[in-house]
Amino acid sequence: MHVGDGRDAPALLAREGRVTALGAPDELRRLAPDAEAIDLRGGLMVPGLTDAHVHFMWWSIQMAQLDLRDEGSLDGALARIAEHVRGLPEGAWLQGGRFDKNRWGRWPTAAELDRVTAGHPVALRSRDGHARWLNSAALGIAGVGSGTPDPEGGVLERGADGAPTGILKENANRFADAVVPPPTADECLAAIRRGQEEAWRRGLTGIEDLEQADAGAAFARLDERGELGLRVSMGIPHAELDQALGLDLRTGLGGAWLRVGHLKIFTDGALGSQTAALEEPYEGTDDRGILTIDEGALRADVAEAAAGGLAVAIHAIGDRAVRAALDAIEPTRAATPGLRQKVEHLQVLRADDLGRFAALGIVASMQPVHATSDRDLADRHWGAARAARAYPWRTLLASGARLAFGSDAPVEPIDPLAGLYAAVARRRPGDRTAWHPEQRLTLAEALAAYAAGPAWALGRECELGTLAPGMLADATIFDRDVFGLPEETLLEVRIAGTLTGGLLRFAGGLG
């Protein structure tokens, strides 16, 4: 058993949902002769893994929607779409997506969708979630035409004639948000329930859900019914700042299972859509991406949130956006040092910003799989000099910064094992060499970034993040001892069990 604070232990005793003792099995049996025994069967128990950045309901709903993430050609995607449309009721919207235009060589168009969608309105998300692909029916419902101006912080892709092509980027997604039918409350509840079961199977004991309000309502319903067995910190959308302050919501407020999380603010786009905000242009272009919020407004909102007890989680992928996020948070640190402020993603940083995370006590909330899945895009669009400063886990950790790891699902799979492999190997399965291997972490460091790091970021380090006595009995069980084995072994590891509150929520062959 890996306790998580530099210690190992042969066995653990839990009572009423908390760890009460560590020691030899015979010794613990004498302390509690009637305790139910869980035989790990050669597996390894570690502190419960938390996904520090996930869009949980979007991911849960996406499981039942059209998924194009593995479709390598536009023609293949259109064939899949045509097949899917045939099963829709008349007039129903087609949603889903996760398409990757980088695999197709260009953005697709509404005209191409029109040929295969039989008049159904269609709004498909890009893989990174920062763009949507609409057909003409959907553009018409959204009121988007040649005379529609680009919104601040957003772009409507246009053809040579100035007419929208069907691609909405960043804040332009709001045109689609206003008309795409949202899921019903019961559909949200069913999705959350389905997602919780799957999260347990993946070894997760907790999440921070940076999602919309209807996800929070669904979690609350599940909690009220006594069915919530995942530790959830529910983020607050930026647009709801005033409402949250009016309700006196504060980060950390809540109960054992459901608490108020961070205020989520976007400052830029994504690498995959080439909308991440950069200090210097993308390679071979004069495009520096999109800063989706005015920097003065960002500073004002971060200050207002901090004064009201709300910590922020600022999406910032490009180095220009990361600097804007740090500059906005820095003035709040003296007055509200107890707030656990986060910057999300920080995929490429200026060298002189690397030390600011530790100096300001700001959490670096990162997703290891982004580095390996996006490495080719980083090399192509950021170039060698910037790629050398991309996803700098080792440098940040060595500087004293706190890392909190997650998945950003459904952008990436909600799979901490894949994240652990990316963090320690810095390569994809099948790659012969690591990408900037100097930034790799040890397995113990990566596990801490999935357990102790999120616990600290969420203000729960006194009860989560390790398996020391007095801590909550939340644990993930691997089917083998992963320490000391070749890093490739992580690709073969399976989740054998997941416990929260001392209860075995998933058992993959445990006795």
Secondary structure as GFF3:
##gff-version 3
##sequence-region A 1 511
A	DSSP	beta_strand	11	15	.	.	.	ID=ss1
A	DSSP	beta_strand	18	23	.	.	.	ID=ss2
A	DSSP	alpha_helix	25	31	.	.	.	ID=ss3
A	DSSP	beta_strand	44	47	.	.	.	ID=ss4
A	DSSP	beta_strand	49	54	.	.	.	ID=ss5
A	DSSP	alpha_helix	56	62	.	.	.	ID=ss6
A	DSSP	beta_strand	66	67	.	.	.	ID=ss7
A	DSSP	alpha_helix	74	85	.	.	.	ID=ss8
A	DSSP	beta_strand	94	99	.	.	.	ID=ss9
A	DSSP	alpha_helix	101	104	.	.	.	ID=ss10
A	DSSP	alpha_helix	110	114	.	.	.	ID=ss11
A	DSSP	beta_strand	122	126	.	.	.	ID=ss12
A	DSSP	beta_strand	131	134	.	.	.	ID=ss13
A	DSSP	alpha_helix	136	142	.	.	.	ID=ss14
A	DSSP	beta_strand	154	158	.	.	.	ID=ss15
A	DSSP	beta_strand	164	170	.	.	.	ID=ss16
A	DSSP	three_ten_helix	171	173	.	.	.	ID=ss17
A	DSSP	alpha_helix	174	177	.	.	.	ID=ss18
A	DSSP	alpha_helix	185	201	.	.	.	ID=ss19
A	DSSP	beta_strand	204	209	.	.	.	ID=ss20
A	DSSP	alpha_helix	213	224	.	.	.	ID=ss21
A	DSSP	beta_strand	231	237	.	.	.	ID=ss22
A	DSSP	three_ten_helix	238	240	.	.	.	ID=ss23
A	DSSP	alpha_helix	241	246	.	.	.	ID=ss24
A	DSSP	beta_strand	258	266	.	.	.	ID=ss25
A	DSSP	alpha_helix	295	307	.	.	.	ID=ss26
A	DSSP	beta_strand	312	316	.	.	.	ID=ss27
A	DSSP	alpha_helix	319	329	.	.	.	ID=ss28
A	DSSP	three_ten_helix	330	332	.	.	.	ID=ss29
A	DSSP	beta_strand	342	345	.	.	.	ID=ss30
A	DSSP	three_ten_helix	351	353	.	.	.	ID=ss31
A	DSSP	alpha_helix	356	360	.	.	.	ID=ss32
A	DSSP	beta_strand	363	366	.	.	.	ID=ss33
A	DSSP	alpha_helix	368	373	.	.	.	ID=ss34
A	DSSP	alpha_helix	375	387	.	.	.	ID=ss35
A	DSSP	alpha_helix	393	398	.	.	.	ID=ss36
A	DSSP	beta_strand	403	405	.	.	.	ID=ss37
A	DSSP	alpha_helix	416	425	.	.	.	ID=ss38
A	DSSP	three_ten_helix	437	439	.	.	.	ID=ss39
A	DSSP	alpha_helix	443	450	.	.	.	ID=ss40
A	DSSP	alpha_helix	452	457	.	.	.	ID=ss41
A	DSSP	beta_strand	475	478	.	.	.	ID=ss42
A	DSSP	three_ten_helix	487	491	.	.	.	ID=ss43
A	DSSP	beta_strand	495	500	.	.	.	ID=ss44
A	DSSP	beta_strand	503	507	.	.	.	ID=ss45
###
